[in-house]
Amino acid sequence: MKIKAKITISGATAVLVAKSLMPDNMNNMKTVIKENRVATYLEAEKIGSLIATVDDYLMNAKAAQEVVEMVVNPYSNHKITHRGLCPRHRKP
């Protein structure tokens, strides 16, 4: 039995984020881009494998989004730490 999931990302930078993640897509992943909305479809035989894949994808998407935001808005006051944006530089 195949277990399936769909992750949707939307917004002005969604396509940039998705394109940065697409090279890491495995055989069980498919990404579809339509305007400012991106859908990534995943499937696995075991729920644990699917959960791990979704977790990895979301962590990578978060990192990609932070980088894209810095590139799109280079003059914002972002400071990167080993855990992402420094708390005092995060937007509320």
C-alpha positions in Angstrom: 0.0 0.0 0.0 1.2 3.5 -0.9 0.8 6.3 1.6 0.6 9.7 0.0 1.1 13.3 1.1 0.9 16.7 -0.5 2.7 19.8 0.6 1.6 23.2 -0.8 3.7 26.3 -0.8 2.2 29.6 -2.0 3.3 33.2 -2.1 5.6 35.6 -4.0 8.7 33.5 -3.4 7.1 30.0 -3.5 8.5 29.2 -7.0 12.1 30.2 -6.0 11.9 28.1 -2.8 10.5 25.1 -4.8 13.1 25.3 -7.5 15.9 25.3 -4.9 14.4 22.1 -3.4 13.7 20.2 -6.6 17.2 18.9 -7.3 16.9 16.9 -4.0 13.6 15.3 -5.0 13.7 11.6 -4.8 11.9 9.1 -7.1 8.9 9.1 -4.8 8.5 12.9 -5.1 6.9 15.1 -7.8 6.8 18.9 -7.7 4.2 20.9 -9.8 4.5 24.6 -10.2 1.5 26.8 -11.2 1.9 30.6 -10.9 2.7 31.4 -7.3 1.6 28.1 -5.9 3.7 24.9 -5.7 2.6 21.4 -4.8 4.9 18.6 -3.9 3.5 15.1 -3.9 5.2 12.4 -1.9 4.5 8.7 -1.4 6.0 5.9 0.6 5.3 2.3 1.6 5.7 3.0 5.3 4.2 5.8 7.4 7.6 6.3 9.2 9.4 6.8 5.9 6.8 9.3 4.7 6.9 11.3 8.0 10.8 11.4 7.8 10.6 12.6 4.1 8.0 15.3 4.9 10.1 16.4 7.9 13.2 16.7 5.8 11.4 18.5 3.1 9.9 21.1 5.5 13.2 21.7 7.2 14.8 22.3 3.8 11.9 24.5 2.7 12.3 26.6 5.8 16.1 27.1 5.2 15.4 27.8 1.5 12.8 30.4 2.4 15.1 32.2 4.7 17.8 32.3 2.0 15.3 33.5 -0.6 14.1 36.2 1.7 17.6 37.5 2.3 18.3 37.5 -1.5 15.0 39.2 -2.3 15.3 41.7 0.5 19.1 42.0 1.0 18.9 45.2 3.1 16.7 43.7 5.9 18.6 43.2 9.1 18.8 39.4 9.1 21.5 37.7 11.1 22.1 34.0 10.6 23.1 31.7 13.4 23.7 28.0 13.3 20.0 27.5 14.2 18.6 30.0 11.6 17.7 33.6 12.2 18.9 35.0 15.4 15.8 35.5 17.6 16.2 39.2 17.9 16.2 39.5 14.1 13.1 37.4 13.5 10.0 39.2 12.4 7.1 39.1 14.9 
